[in-house]
Amino acid sequence: MSKFDYDLIVIGAGSGGTRTARIAASYGAKVLVVEGDRAGGTCVLRGCVPKKLLVYASQFSEQVSDAEGFCWQVSNFQSNWHELILKKNKELDRLHEIYVNLIKNSGCHLISGWGKITGPNTVSIIKEDNKKIELSSQKIMIAAGGESSFPNFEGNNYMINSDKALDLLELPDSIAIYGSGYIAVEFAGIFNGFGVDTHLIFRADMALRGFDKDIRQHLMTSMEQKGITIHNKVTISKIEEKGQMHKIHLSNNKSLSVETVMGATGRLPKVSNLGLEEIGVHLGKRGEVLVNNFNQTNINSIFAIGDVTDKITLTPVAIAEGHSFADREFGKINRYVSYSNVPSAVFSQPSIAVVGITYEDAVKKGIKAREYKSEFRALKNTISGNIERTLMKLIVDDNSQKVVGAHMIGPDSAEIIQGIAIAIKAGALKSDFDSTIGIHPSAAEEFVTMRS
């Protein structure tokens, strides 16, 4: 018999932690999952899923406008935000129960409570009833995810984060969103789509640092055309509460008043109260848990995956890391995660999807690259009157002729780039793209018809 209570204790029942536990249990490991909130985690309950549902909902205002362009007669079109949030929450409750069942049906134990690592093989848990227990495990997995972080200035406590923005029971008349990352631009599209006077404030010249510069500029233009007011190259100095409104003081000595202020200035690894520093687990400058290729910390029995490691903060990456860990540690399968050519999407409006490197990245890496570009007005928009345009780009290594990057902003970009990602992962050449017959008429065919 093992000298430990468990073979594996997983702290966090999000997508990554749940996959880790399930696969480990499938190999016969005795597994405990500890979750202080609700099983499902950030992506399912406070991020990707509810946000995408609200993105879908917000797009109907533009779709109705398109319908009118196609000669549909639409009258008395209005939304009911309050009912939408209740319906969204009902769906999240269903998903939460699915995660609970996934964990339990795989043979894992699940405890609702807050876990703190007290030693290389011990976890102290404060349960829902405030009872404290201590359990031992041969291995411990940290899958606690991340949490929102605000800059320090007077009145920052008046900002809501994305969690609270997803649960607003009443739609504000006006909102200012502070930030330029994917969360900021996605929520700007959501609120603007529902008719809210929407302001986006950020320090950089363009949103989405690290993305292709033409894609970034295209998004800026599109957001402004849709009615979002952009305040770039400024920061917030102070926020004051003025009755039902909030007065925002900007670093350029200007100000604006809005009903609601949302902070979307970044996320940090959720490591507080885990006891990591006390037991000597090495952390990085942002508080991230430092791990090796085995997702192992400097303490051999303690591992970490997902956003808490601050590598590539995407749910599918956390899932892949957890699955690979379980395969290696309990299935005797030598499996690792490749962090190259990981596709990603931003559900802004219009949406963005990318895989591989940008032209700017290629130059920095010393790669002699060629850029192929296609920009056009989608067939649908020629009749609807919608002025939105689509932009696609391929980055090709001139020496090897391999396609090393693909970038798109426009409808269905995530669906299209997912297929392109397979080709790039497989090492496809530009000639492979050129010899592929396109699906006509479609936006996707542009990727196989680009010529220099």
C-alpha positions in Angstrom: 0.0 0.0 0.0 1.1 3.5 -0.7 2.3 5.6 2.2 0.4 8.6 0.7 -3.4 9.2 0.8 -3.3 9.8 -2.9 -1.2 9.3 -6.0 -2.1 12.8 -7.3 -3.8 15.8 -5.8 -4.8 18.5 -8.3 -5.5 22.0 -7.1 -7.9 23.5 -9.5 -10.9 22.0 -11.4 -10.6 24.1 -14.6 -10.1 22.6 -18.0 -6.4 21.8 -17.4 -6.8 20.4 -14.0 -9.8 18.3 -14.9 -8.1 16.8 -17.9 -5.0 16.0 -15.7 -7.1 14.3 -13.1 -9.2 12.3 -15.6 -6.3 10.9 -17.6 -4.3 10.1 -14.5 -7.3 8.2 -13.1 -7.7 6.3 -16.3 -4.2 4.8 -15.7 -5.3 3.6 -12.2 -4.0 6.5 -10.2 -5.9 7.5 -7.0 -6.7 11.2 -7.6 -8.2 14.0 -5.6 -9.3 17.3 -7.2 -9.6 20.4 -4.9 -11.6 23.4 -6.1 -12.4 26.5 -4.1 -14.9 27.9 -6.5 -16.9 25.8 -9.0 -15.7 23.0 -11.2 -15.2 24.3 -14.7 -12.7 27.0 -14.1 -12.1 30.4 -15.7 -12.6 29.4 -19.4 -15.9 27.6 -18.9 -17.5 29.8 -16.2 -15.8 33.2 -16.3 -14.0 33.5 -19.7 -14.1 31.9 -23.1 -17.5 30.3 -23.0 -19.7 33.0 -21.5 -17.8 35.7 -23.3 -18.3 34.0 -26.7 -22.1 33.6 -25.9 -22.3 37.4 -25.3 -20.2 38.0 -28.5 -22.8 36.0 -30.5 -25.6 37.9 -28.8 -24.1 41.3 -29.5 -23.6 40.5 -33.2 -27.3 40.3 -33.9 -27.6 44.1 -34.1 -25.2 44.2 -37.1 -26.8 41.1 -38.6 -30.2 42.8 -38.5 -28.7 45.8 -40.3 -27.2 43.4 -42.9 -30.7 41.7 -43.2 -32.2 45.1 -44.0 -29.6 45.5 -46.7 -30.8 42.2 -48.1 -34.4 43.7 -48.1 -35.7 42.0 -45.0 -38.2 44.2 -43.2 -37.3 44.3 -39.5 -39.2 46.3 -36.9 -39.3 46.5 -33.1 -35.9 44.9 -32.8 -34.5 45.1 -29.3 -32.5 43.1 -26.8 -33.2 42.0 -23.2 -29.9 42.0 -21.5 -31.2 40.9 -18.1 -32.9 37.8 -19.6 -29.8 37.0 -21.6 -27.6 37.0 -18.5 -30.0 34.7 -16.7 -30.0 32.4 -19.7 -26.3 32.5 -19.9 -25.9 31.6 -16.2 -28.3 28.7 -16.7 -26.0 27.3 -19.4 -23.0 27.8 -17.1 -24.7 25.9 -14.4 -25.2 23.0 -16.8 -21.5 23.1 -17.8 -20.5 23.2 -14.2 -22.4 20.0 -13.5 -20.9 18.4 -16.5 -17.4 19.1 -15.1 -18.4 17.7 -11.7 -19.6 14.5 -13.4 -16.5 14.3 -15.6 -14.3 14.3 -12.5 -16.4 11.9 -10.4 -17.3 9.5 -13.2 -13.6 9.1 -14.0 -13.0 7.8 -10.5 -11.5 10.9 -9.0 -12.5 12.4 -5.6 -13.6 16.0 -5.6 -13.5 18.3 -2.6 -15.0 21.8 -2.6 -12.5 23.9 -0.6 -9.3 25.9 -0.7 -6.1 24.0 -1.0 -2.7 25.2 0.4 0.5 23.2 -0.2 2.3 22.8 3.1 5.1 20.5 2.1 6.5 18.5 -0.9 3.7 15.9 -0.4 1.1 17.5 1.7 -2.0 19.7 1.0 -4.0 21.5 3.7 -7.7 22.0 2.7 -10.2 24.3 4.2 -13.6 22.8 3.2 -16.9 24.6 2.5 -18.0 23.9 6.1 -14.7 25.6 7.3 -13.3 22.2 8.5 -9.6 21.9 7.9 -8.0 18.6 6.7 -4.6 17.7 5.6 -3.9 15.0 3.0 -0.7 13.6 1.5 0.0 12.8 -2.1 2.9 11.3 -4.1 2.5 14.1 -6.6 0.8 17.5 -6.5 -0.4 19.4 -9.6 -1.0 23.2 -9.4 -3.7 24.1 -12.0 -5.1 27.3 -10.3 -5.2 29.5 -13.4 -4.9 33.3 -13.4 -6.8 36.3 -12.1 -7.3 39.9 -13.2 -4.8 42.6 -12.2 -5.3 46.4 -12.1 -2.7 49.1 -12.1 -2.4 51.1 -8.9 -4.0 54.6 -9.1 -6.5 56.6 -7.1 -10.0 55.2 -7.7 -9.0 51.9 -9.3 -11.5 50.3 -6.9 -14.3 51.7 -9.0 -13.3 49.4 -11.9 -15.0 46.1 -12.5 -13.2 43.2 -13.9 -14.3 40.8 -16.7 -15.9 38.4 -14.2 -18.2 41.1 -13.0 -18.8 42.5 -16.5 -20.2 39.0 -17.5 -22.7 39.2 -14.6 -24.0 42.7 -14.9 -27.8 42.3 -14.5 -28.5 45.7 -16.1 -26.8 47.1 -19.2 -25.1 50.4 -18.6 -25.7 53.4 -20.9 -22.0 54.0 -21.2 -18.8 52.2 -20.4 -15.0 52.8 -20.5 -12.7 49.8 -20.8 -9.1 50.2 -19.8 -6.8 48.0 -21.6 -5.6 46.9 -25.1 -5.5 43.1 -24.9 -7.9 40.5 -26.2 -10.2 40.9 -23.2 -10.5 44.6 -23.7 -11.3 44.5 -27.4 -13.7 41.6 -27.0 -15.8 43.3 -24.4 -15.7 46.6 -26.3 -17.3 44.8 -29.2 -19.9 43.2 -26.9 -21.0 46.4 -25.2 -20.9 48.4 -28.5 -23.0 45.7 -30.2 -25.7 46.2 -27.5 -25.8 49.9 -28.2 -23.8 51.0 -25.2 -21.7 54.2 -25.6 -18.3 52.4 -25.5 -14.8 53.9 -24.9 -11.6 52.0 -25.1 -8.6 53.5 -23.2 -5.0 52.3 -23.5 -1.4 53.4 -23.3 -0.1 52.0 -26.7 -0.7 53.4 -30.1 -2.7 50.4 -31.2 -4.5 47.5 -29.5 -3.3 43.9 -29.3 0.5 44.3 -28.8 2.4 41.4 -30.4 -0.1 40.8 -33.3 0.6 41.7 -36.9 0.7 45.5 -37.3 -1.6 45.5 -40.3 -4.2 43.4 -38.4 -3.9 45.7 -35.5 -4.5 48.8 -37.6 -7.4 47.1 -39.4 -9.0 46.3 -36.0 -8.6 49.9 -34.9 -10.3 51.2 -38.0 -13.1 48.7 -37.8 -13.8 49.5 -34.1 -14.0 53.2 -34.8 -16.3 52.6 -37.8 -18.6 50.6 -35.6 -18.9 53.5 -33.1 -16.3 52.6 -30.4 -14.4 55.7 -29.2 -10.7 55.0 -28.9 -8.5 56.9 -26.5 -5.0 55.7 -27.3 -1.5 56.8 -26.0 -3.0 57.7 -22.6 -3.4 56.2 -19.2 -5.9 56.7 -16.4 -4.7 59.0 -13.7 -7.7 58.9 -11.4 -11.3 57.8 -11.2 -13.9 59.7 -9.2 -17.4 58.6 -8.4 -20.0 61.3 -9.3 -23.4 60.1 -8.3 -24.4 57.4 -10.8 -21.4 58.3 -13.0 -17.7 57.9 -12.9 -15.3 60.7 -14.0 -12.1 59.4 -15.5 -9.1 61.6 -15.5 -6.6 60.8 -18.3 -2.9 61.4 -18.5 -3.4 64.0 -21.3 -5.3 66.2 -18.9 -8.6 65.3 -20.5 -11.5 63.5 -18.8 -14.7 61.7 -19.6 -17.7 60.6 -17.6 -19.3 57.1 -18.0 -21.6 55.0 -16.0 -19.3 51.9 -15.7 -15.6 51.5 -15.9 -14.1 48.1 -16.6 -10.4 47.2 -16.1 -8.8 44.8 -18.6 -5.2 45.6 -18.1 -3.9 42.0 -17.8 -4.0 38.9 -15.7 -1.5 37.4 -13.2 -0.9 33.8 -12.1 -3.2 32.9 -9.2 -0.6 31.9 -6.7 -1.7 33.8 -3.6 -2.5 31.6 -0.6 -1.1 28.5 -2.2 1.8 28.4 0.2 4.4 28.2 -2.6 7.0 30.6 -1.3 6.8 29.1 2.2 7.8 25.7 1.0 10.4 27.0 -1.5 8.7 26.7 -4.9 10.5 29.0 -7.3 8.4 31.8 -8.8 9.1 34.2 -11.6 8.9 38.0 -11.7 5.1 38.0 -12.3 4.5 35.3 -9.7 4.4 32.5 -12.3 5.4 29.0 -11.2 8.6 28.1 -12.9 8.6 24.6 -14.4 10.8 22.5 -16.7 9.8 20.5 -19.8 8.1 18.0 -17.5 5.9 20.8 -16.0 7.9 20.1 -12.8 8.9 22.7 -10.3 12.2 22.8 -8.4 10.5 20.5 -5.9 10.4 17.1 -7.7 6.9 16.1 -6.4 5.2 19.4 -7.3 4.1 20.3 -10.9 2.2 23.1 -12.5 0.3 23.6 -15.8 -1.7 26.3 -17.5 -2.0 30.0 -16.8 -0.3 29.7 -13.4 2.9 29.1 -15.3 2.3 32.1 -17.6 3.7 30.4 -20.7 1.0 30.4 -23.4 -2.2 31.3 -21.5 -4.7 29.4 -23.6 -7.1 26.8 -22.4 -6.2 24.2 -25.1 -2.5 24.5 -24.0 -3.4 23.9 -20.4 -5.4 20.8 -21.4 -2.6 19.5 -23.6 -0.1 20.1 -20.7 -2.3 18.2 -18.3 -2.9 15.3 -20.6 0.8 15.0 -21.4 1.8 15.1 -17.7 -0.7 12.3 -16.9 0.5 10.2 -19.9 4.2 10.6 -18.7 3.8 10.2 -15.0 1.1 7.5 -14.9 0.8 6.0 -18.4 4.4 5.6 -19.2 4.0 7.4 -22.5 6.8 9.8 -23.4 4.5 12.7 -24.5 5.3 16.4 -24.5 3.6 19.6 -25.6 5.0 21.6 -28.6 4.7 25.3 -28.0 5.5 26.2 -31.7 2.8 27.2 -34.1 0.0 27.4 -31.5 -3.0 29.0 -33.1 -5.1 31.5 -31.3 -8.1 33.7 -31.8 -9.5 37.1 -30.6 -13.2 37.3 -30.7 -13.2 41.0 -31.4 -15.6 42.4 -34.0 -14.3 41.6 -36.6 -12.7 38.5 -35.2 -9.0 37.8 -35.5 -7.1 34.4 -35.7 -3.4 33.8 -36.1 -0.9 30.9 -36.2 2.9 31.1 -36.5 4.9 34.3 -36.7 4.4 37.8 -38.0 6.7 39.4 -40.7 8.2 41.6 -37.9 9.0 38.4 -35.9 10.6 36.9 -38.9 12.9 39.9 -39.4 13.9 39.8 -35.7 14.7 36.1 -36.0 16.9 36.8 -39.1 14.5 34.9 -41.4 14.4 36.2 -45.0 10.6 36.2 -45.4 8.0 37.3 -47.9 4.6 38.6 -47.0 1.5 37.8 -49.1 -1.6 39.9 -48.5 -5.2 39.9 -49.5 -7.7 42.5 -48.5 -11.3 42.6 -49.8 -14.9 43.4 -49.0 -16.7 40.1 -48.4 -19.4 39.1 -51.0 -22.1 39.4 -48.3 -21.2 43.0 -47.6 -21.6 44.0 -51.3 -25.3 43.7 -51.0 -25.8 44.5 -47.2 -24.0 47.8 -47.5 -21.7 46.8 -44.6 -18.3 48.6 -45.2 -16.3 46.1 -43.1 -13.4 44.5 -45.0 -11.4 41.3 -44.5 -7.6 41.1 -44.3 -5.6 37.9 -44.7 -1.8 37.4 -44.7 0.7 34.6 -45.2 4.3 34.8 -44.1 6.7 32.6 -46.1 10.3 31.7 -45.4 12.0 32.7 -48.7 14.8 30.1 -48.4 12.7 27.0 -47.4 9.4 28.3 -49.0 7.7 27.1 -45.8 4.6 29.0 -44.7 5.6 30.2 -41.2 2.7 32.4 -40.4 -1.0 33.1 -41.2 -3.0 36.0 -40.0 -6.7 36.9 -40.6 -9.2 39.5 -39.4 -12.7 39.0 -40.6 -15.8 36.8 -40.2 -15.1 33.1 -39.3 -11.4 33.7 -38.9 -11.0 31.1 -36.1 -12.8 28.5 -38.1 -10.6 29.2 -41.1 -7.2 29.5 -39.3 -7.8 26.2 -37.4 -7.4 24.4 -40.7 -4.5 26.5 -41.9 -2.8 25.7 -38.6 -2.7 22.0 -39.4 -1.0 22.8 -42.7 1.6 25.0 -41.1 2.2 22.5 -38.3 2.8 19.9 -40.9 5.4 22.1 -42.6 3.4 23.0 -45.8 5.2 25.0 -48.5 3.7 28.0 -50.3 3.5 25.7 -53.4 1.2 23.4 -51.4 -1.1 26.2 -50.8 -0.9 27.3 -54.4 -1.7 23.8 -55.7 -4.7 23.5 -53.5 -8.0 24.2 -55.2 -10.1 26.8 -53.3 -13.7 26.5 -52.3 -15.6 29.1 -54.2 -17.1 31.5 -53.4 -15.6 31.7 -49.9 -13.3 33.9 -47.9 -11.1 30.9 -47.1 -10.1 30.4 -50.7 -8.0 33.6 -50.6 -5.4 31.6 -48.6 -4.7 29.4 -51.6 -4.9 32.1 -54.3 -2.4 34.6 -52.9 0.3 35.6 -55.4 3.2 38.0 -55.1 
